[in-house]
């Protein structure tokens, strides 16, 4: 768990009320998922997780990972960046170090600087976006197989060996632009209208899942009125469309309730004002072949002040049924720091210095024996950990 995640978790406070959850279809194409955050199910970790595995990333100067911003899993390999060295480190499924991109950092030919993001293709190639040198594609031996120094964009998606797509975000629409690496030029666009978009920089988020890397991309967009649209980019048909819409309702806390909930102190009036201006929000969206997982919470219009208890919406893509779960479990554990999702598990990155608090997010009864041994041998020199929660 990164420092930003810790601060984020500490910044939240709890609110209560009651209302049901359901789903329906609007406009014949858009599935509306209604989820009231005040009536989510409180379960134990054992109710939704069958076992927990800890993967210890190999120690070493070349393999050290600190403050990762991006995490990818492709073909059983883990790809993470080191925020401070700009390298991408690659590990096998057991956490053994394979290689990093250090030798490609620099100002020379086919070298990048100032990592602005990366994706991993199904063939193992790494697409890197440099803030100063544009786009590079390296194969697993770190040979440059494609480059475009004029393409300074993040969030690129590989569509073919020659064509990549990236997102543009005008206020009233969501646009996907197709770019040819051989022509060094735009060759087409796909666009869909968006309405009531909240004008904050992080309002548009996108996440690429390996199971959908060849055919679909999931996006979500936040709106001021408690309406959150989730868009799908169909890479097979080159179309973008609104697929789901979360109806979270308005935050309806009354002033008299805010006066009771707000902590006493010199900033009591300010705390009340924060409560009254808080609105419901979608914090993250993950997708696999079985279900969509959305992390829901509350946000303040002024300073992102929110509810300490986040909520997990598991929406079945097959049945259309939703299960809304409070991230704070009956047993005092919490499950909200989700960095990746595949068909069998949730993944969380945990830095070594934070492992002394790992019992807050792990039910030790679910931990397998090899993972218990990993915890016992942890030292100050240990690298990053990946916690894998196997879903029931």
Number of C-alpha atoms within 10 A of each C-alpha: 22 17 11 10 12 12 10 14 17 13 14 19 16 12 18 9 10 9 11 12 17 15 18 14 13 12 7 7 11 17 19 21 24 19 23 23 31 17 17 21 16 16 15 18 23 15 11 13 16 14 20 23 20 25 19 21 23 21 16 12 8 15 23 20 24 17 18 20 14 16 18 20 23 19 14 11 17 21 22 24 25 19 16 12 14 19 25 24 20 23 20 18 15 14 19 17 20 14 17 21 20 16 10 18 16 12 11 9 8 21 17 26 19 18 23 18 19 26 26 24 19 15 10 15 18 22 24 25 28 23 18 16 20 21 25 22 23 20 16 15 10 17 13 18 14 16 21 19 16 13 20 15 18 19 20 23 22 21 18 11 12 13 17 17 23 16 20 15 14 11 13 12 13 21 18 19 16 22 22 17 18 12 11 15 13 14 11 12 17 16 16 14 13 18 14 14 20 17 12 10 8 9 15 17 16 18 15 21 21 22 18 16 18 18 14 20 20 22 22 25 23 25 20 16 17 17 22 24 25 22 22 19 19 16 19 10 9 16 15 23 18 19 18 21 22 24 21 24 16 15 21 11 16 10 13 9 14 18 17 10 15 18 13 11 9 8 10 13 14 11 18 19 15 20 26 18 15 22 24 26 28 25 17 19 22 22 24 18 14 15 20 17 21 21 22 28 22 27 22 19 16 9 10 15 21 26 24 18 20 26 29 24 23 20 20 15 14 9 9 14 15 21 15 24 22 24 27 23 19 12 13 14 16 20 20 19 20 20 18 23 23 20 13 13 18 20 21 21 22 21 20 19 15 14 15 10 10 17 12 15 18 20 19 14 9 16 17 13 11 12 16 13 11 15 14 9 8 14 11 7 11 17 21 27 22 19 23 21 25 18 16 11
